[in-house]
Amino acid sequence: MTLVEWSELVRAELELTGTDPLRKPDVDRVLDLARDAAHSVARPAAPLTTYLLGVAVGQGADPDEAAELLSRLALAQVKEEDGKDGEG
């Protein structure tokens, strides 16, 4: 089963009739964001961050813009931590 097929099963089970089916680029966007959050913040940040992306999109945010914003935020955490390495 592909992730797109899985998302269709989930959509049907949750009766999300007012939403468009996910396509591969949609799945990739979520997975990329999950990767950035897991690797840059902490592993548990991945599902939490993707959930919050879904909430934002549900409230009208553009999926691409919101995902890009959250990825930048997550990746900035690594840079911030790297900058603290030299501090006393």
C-alpha positions, -999 to +999 in steps of 0.1 A: +000+000+000+013+035-009+011+064+015-014+081-009-036+050-008-033+050+030-043+086+032-074+078+011-084+051+036-079+075+065-098+102+047-127+079+041-126+065+077-127+101+091-153+111+066-133+140+054-156+147+024-148+184+022-112+178+014-093+170-017-075+137-020-038+139-012-014+135-041+023+124-039+035+160-036+012+165-006+026+134+011+061+144+003+056+179+018+044+163+051+072+138+052+098+165+045+085+186+073+084+155+097+121+148+088+132+184+094+114+185+128+127+150+139+163+157+129+165+193+140+143+195+171+136+160+185+120+128+171+087+134+189+085+169+172+078+151+139+042+140+145+034+171+166+047+195+139+028+177+112-003+177+133+000+215+138+005+219+101-028+201+096-045+224+121-031+255+103-042+242+069-076+234+083-079+270+094-070+283+059-032+284+058-015+276+025+000+241+028+032+250+010+038+282+028+030+268+062+052+237+057+081+259+044+078+282+074+078+253+099+107+236+082+127+268+084+118+271+121+129+235+127+161+238+108+169+271+126+170+251+159+201+232+147+218+265+137+209+280+171+223+250+190+254+250+168+260+287+178+258+278+215+286+252+212+313+279+216+296+297+244+309+293+280 
